[in-house]
Amino acid sequence: MGMFDGINISGSALTAQRLRMDVISSNMANADTTRARQVNGEWEPYRRKMVSFQAEPLAFSDHLNLAFKERAGLSGGVRVNQINEDPTPFKLVYDPSNPDAGPDGYVKMPNVDPLREMVDLMSATRSYEANVTVLNANKNMLMKALQIGS
């Protein structure tokens, strides 16, 4: 591993967690949006989005070093694999006065659960903070190494 690999790995995690927080914010902002997009001429409510991560692939030189040194478990960081839509069904709320109500008086509401979003946001925030701590520890180690040489 190079001198700045730890910082680069922490940076990739910070970027991924920041995107996760942005998606959660979008979910919360659209928790009551009943007209997000048209499907076959009919309005569909906002559908909750979820972020999935994967390990960032190693560079060719890292794979070559692994083959010679037989070191396992080395990772190149994290990246966002994709942003998926939650397939759970929409919530039905009885409100015949709503302009989006069907003939039976029920309105399709987004499948966003504010409690779940807040828990996900807390988890993303804690992960972000942990990666900031790791980044600062890497920075401090590099500073101490520079002080040894002087």
C-alpha positions in Angstrom: 0.0 0.0 0.0 1.1 3.5 -0.7 1.5 6.3 1.7 -1.8 8.0 0.7 -3.9 4.9 0.2 -5.5 5.2 3.6 -6.5 8.8 2.9 -7.9 7.9 -0.5 -9.9 5.0 0.9 -11.4 7.2 3.6 -12.1 9.9 1.0 -14.0 7.4 -1.1 -16.1 6.4 1.9 -16.8 10.0 2.7 -18.0 10.6 -0.8 -20.2 7.5 -0.8 -21.8 8.3 2.6 -22.4 11.9 1.5 -24.4 10.6 -1.5 -26.3 8.3 0.8 -27.2 11.3 3.0 -28.3 13.2 -0.1 -30.6 10.4 -1.2 -32.1 10.1 2.3 -32.7 13.9 2.2 -34.5 13.5 -1.1 -36.7 10.7 0.3 -37.7 12.9 3.3 -38.4 15.9 1.1 -40.7 13.8 -1.1 -42.5 11.9 1.7 -45.8 13.5 0.7 -45.3 13.8 -3.1 -48.2 12.1 -4.9 -47.3 13.2 -8.4 -43.7 12.3 -9.0 -43.8 10.8 -12.5 -46.3 9.7 -15.1 -46.6 6.0 -15.9 -49.0 5.0 -18.8 -50.7 8.4 -18.5 -51.3 8.2 -14.8 -49.4 9.9 -12.0 -47.4 7.7 -9.7 -46.3 8.8 -6.2 -42.6 9.2 -5.3 -40.9 5.9 -4.8 -38.2 5.6 -2.0 -34.7 5.3 -3.3 -31.9 3.3 -1.6 -28.1 3.4 -2.1 -26.0 0.2 -2.4 -22.3 0.2 -2.0 -19.5 -2.1 -3.2 -15.8 -2.4 -2.7 -13.9 -0.4 -5.2 -11.8 -2.6 -7.5 -8.1 -2.6 -7.1 -5.7 -1.3 -9.7 -3.8 -3.8 -11.9 -0.6 -3.1 -10.0 -2.3 -3.9 -6.7 -3.5 -7.3 -8.1 0.0 -8.0 -9.4 1.4 -7.2 -5.9 -1.2 -9.5 -4.3 -0.2 -12.3 -6.7 3.4 -12.0 -5.7 3.0 -11.3 -2.0 -0.1 -13.4 -1.4 -1.7 -10.7 0.7 -5.5 -11.0 0.9 -8.2 -8.6 2.1 -6.7 -5.5 0.5 -9.4 -3.2 -0.7 -9.4 0.0 -2.8 -12.1 1.7 -0.9 -15.9 2.0 -1.5 -18.1 3.3 -4.2 -21.8 3.6 -4.9 -22.9 0.5 -6.9 -26.3 1.9 -7.8 -29.3 3.7 -6.5 -32.4 1.5 -6.5 -36.0 2.2 -6.0 -37.8 0.4 -3.1 -40.3 -2.0 -4.6 -42.6 -2.0 -1.5 -46.2 -1.0 -2.4 -47.5 2.5 -1.9 -49.5 3.4 1.2 -53.2 3.9 0.7 -54.8 6.8 2.6 -58.5 7.4 2.6 -59.0 11.0 1.5 -61.9 11.5 -1.0 -61.4 15.3 -1.0 -57.8 14.9 -2.4 -57.6 15.6 -6.2 -55.4 12.5 -6.5 -57.9 10.2 -4.9 -59.2 7.3 -7.0 -62.9 6.5 -7.5 -62.8 4.6 -4.2 -61.5 7.7 -2.3 -58.1 6.3 -1.6 -54.9 8.2 -2.4 -51.6 6.4 -3.2 -48.9 7.9 -1.0 -45.2 7.4 -1.3 -43.6 4.3 0.3 -41.3 6.6 2.4 -41.2 5.8 6.1 -39.8 8.9 8.0 -38.7 6.8 10.9 -36.7 4.4 8.7 -35.2 7.4 6.9 -34.1 9.0 10.2 -32.4 5.7 11.3 -30.7 5.5 7.9 -29.6 9.1 8.2 -28.2 8.5 11.7 -26.3 5.5 10.4 -24.9 7.4 7.4 -23.9 10.3 9.7 -22.1 7.9 12.1 -20.3 6.2 9.2 -19.3 9.6 7.9 -17.9 10.7 11.3 -16.0 7.4 11.7 -14.3 8.0 8.3 -13.4 11.5 9.2 -11.8 10.1 12.4 -9.8 7.6 10.3 -8.8 10.3 7.8 -7.5 12.5 10.7 -5.6 9.6 12.2 -3.9 8.9 8.8 -3.1 12.6 8.5 -1.6 12.7 12.0 0.5 9.6 11.3 1.9 11.2 8.2 2.7 14.4 10.1 4.5 12.4 12.8 6.5 10.5 10.1 7.6 13.9 8.7 8.7 15.0 12.2 10.8 11.9 12.6 12.9 12.9 9.6 13.6 16.4 10.8 
